[in-house]
Amino acid sequence: MTAPESAVSSAVVDVAIVGYGPTGATLANLLGQQGLNVVVLEREPAPLDLPRAVHFDGEVARIFQSIGLAGEVLHRSRLSAGMKYFNVAGDTLLERKPSPPSGPQGWPNNVIFHQPDLEAVLRDGVGRFENVDVCLNTQVEGIEDRREHTEIRVRDAQTRQTRNVRARWVVGCDGGRSMVRELIGGGMEDMGMHQAWLVIDAVMIREVELPDITIQYCDPERPITYIHVVGQRRRWEIMLMPGDNPETIVRDEALWRLLAPWIKPGDARLERRAIYTFHALIANQWRHERLILAGDAAHLMPPFLGQGLCSGIRDASNLAWKLAAICRGADAKLLDSYCSERRPHVREFVQTAVRLGSIIQTTDPHVAAERDRRMLAGDAEIVNLSPPLGPGAHGGSMSAGTLVRQPFLSDGSRLDDVTGSSFVLCGETLPRTRQTQALWALVDAGVLVWISDDALSGWLEELGACWVVLRPDRYVLDQATNADAIVNLIDRWSEVICTAAPVSRKLRPEPVLN
């Protein structure tokens, strides 16, 4: 059905975001900050007030910092007290240490949160931008490519009226059952995990002595994960075993029987019970023409590494500055780098999550005994992954495509609070000569931020570089060791540097948390 002409918006927005979960809301904040005209299309009338994702890392906190929301998010969260994998005998097989208050990204390495709290902060953040229009209770029924833009047919779930929205680009942040992914096609790479788990979320109403750390109970008879979320919230993830009846295991009597080693009726209110199949899938094609995928629409991973939500937020960060540059005149081929960079990157996280899942999901006692012997012979610790990006919008040096750590500068501020979301040139000052004239013109115009600080000296020395150029997402564009090389580097990327420069107000620095 085609909407009548009167129901077709004549304006063409820069970006339409389909889906308003954490990935979509983060992208809306990033694009809003860039000054783009954005419409968010969300089928639900309000945020889902139930716990789901529970962990993010220091890089994601840094992305929240870039939109001025890290302080508020951290205020509603807590630092992870660590995680341990125990075998049946109570031996520690694997460990993640407690999170320090500040890690390499200038924020805690591992943070535990309640997803409705996070979504509330992100949506409030979107409300700061008049250039972002949020349409709740709006179902996307079809998307057509009109060459110069897309035509999105939407239906208001309350009035049942239809209209068309026009957008230059459409980003599908619409989850594991993504309609945008179906339109793009290409299928998904299956990395071999499809295991059903029962997830129980509870709110404590009585004081009960429970662990503060996350525990993976590697019991072949019944693998279980326990998580202290925030405040009085606790979660148990219980692997379904042969003989379990999915219809009866979610009933109260079955749940309390499973929870008996920790709590009993009267200790807690059961907030949610659901059976999930943990998948490990990555879309083969993340973009077709003007349609793009991000978040769970592009990849699904089991929760054992706590990186599902994190990977979606990274998608948003990688994509936002590229869309901004393209909407302001850069070559659309820049978007080719989105999938080429992000897909190999997220694949490492999925593979690691599958490997960790195989440790706890072992149900053969003999295999479990061999697992224990092998792991107890080592000193295994889980550390945050930070793989390089795949090939794309960065140079050929060893550091290109890697995430730069965020130091506290000599004046006590964080690096990103000084540099904002522009391209950044780190290193010693170049003299103003005819050779460096174009470079200095970018710096003087505020398009390229120059920073020289003692806090960066050690890092530059490690790289063997005099200058390093950082992208807006704080991955290294490239490095140089002499004046000719840095001038040529800036010249080669000048179009992208100029068009990616933010045009809206700079957000105030985030507070330093103790």
Secondary structure, 3 states (H helix, E strand, C coil): CCCCHHHEEEEEEEEEEECCCHHHHHHHHHHHHCCCCEEEECCCCCCCCCCCCCEEEHHHHHHHHHCCCHHHHHHCCEECCCEEEECCCCCEEEEECCCCCCCCCCCCCEEECCHHHHHHHHHHHHCCCCCEEEECCEEEEEEEECCCCEEEEEEECCCCCEEEEEEEEEEECCCCCCHHHHHHCCCEEEEEEEEEEEEEEEEECCCCCCCCCEEEECCCCCCEEEEECCCCEEEEEEECCCCCCCCCCCCHHHHHHHHCCCCCCCCEEEEEEEEEEEEEEEECCCEECCEEECHHHCEECCHHHCCHHHHHHHHHHHHHHHHHHHHCCCCHHHHHHHHHHHHHHHHHHHHHHHHHHHHHCCCCHHHHHHHHHHHHCCCCECCCCCCCCCCCCCCCCCCCCCECCCCECCCCCEHHHHHCCCEEEEECCCCCCCCCHHHHHHHHCCCEEEECCHHHHHHHHHHCCCEEEECCCCEEEEEECCHHHHHHHHHHCHHHHHHHCCCCCCCCCCCCCC
